[in-house]
């Protein structure tokens, strides 16, 4: 009878020591950088009903828009413009936008329209 009690005490002691001695998950610095990049994106997406306008401080090279179901509704290549407007022609509320700049950086985000 004494042996199981000692085993239980040993398990409880071991779990307590491991939980105190083991560190938490390491800090992922790449996530912190990504969050910072999101706030410093060089463009703004404005929506007014079904009209979407993208205004950028840098030149937009390519633009792609697709629905939440994965259907591509717009793909513009070699825009070479800092502003672009388009009208949504499908009955969806949520879209994903990918903006690629001439410097090679690509940004994507989820938007909603009314």
C-alpha positions, -999 to +999 in steps of 0.1 A: +000+000+000+029+023+007+044+020-027+015+035-047+014+065-023+051+072-029+046+069-066+017+094-066+038+118-045+067+114-069+045+122-099+030+153-083+065+165-073+079+159-108+050+177-125+054+206-101+091+209-107+088+206-145+060+233-146+082+257-126+115+250-144+103+249-180+101+283-197+071+295-216+070+295-254+098+315-269+090+350-282+087+350-320+102+382-332+091+376-368+055+379-357+062+412-340+078+425-372+048+414-393+024+432-370+046+463-373+046+460-411+008+458-412+005+491-395+030+507-419+015+495-451+020+521-479-016+521-491-052+526-480-083+508-492-114+529-492-149+514-498-181+532-506-209+507-512-196+485-540-169+510-551-134+502-539-105+526-542-069+518-534-046+548-528-009+542-524+021+563-516+042+539-538+035+526-573+012+496-575+024+470-600-002+442-597-036+439-580-058+409-574-092+406-556-110+373-548-140+363-529-140+344-496-149+314-516-117+317-536-132+330-569-110+356-585-130+387-595-102+410-605-066+407-617-047+437-630-011+434-640+014+461-647-008+489-634+021+512-626-002+536-608-006+549-573-044+549-574-069+524-587-107+521-584-131+493-593-167+483-587-176+450-571-200+432-595-208+400-574-231+396-544-205+390-518-197+409-486-161+397-479-131+399-502-094+395-501-071+420-518-035+415-528-014+445-537+020+441-552+042+471-554+069+478-580+096+473-553+085+437-550+067+438-517+033+421-516+005+429-491-028+412-487-058+419-465-095+411-460-120+438-467-158+440-465-183+459-486-220+466-482 
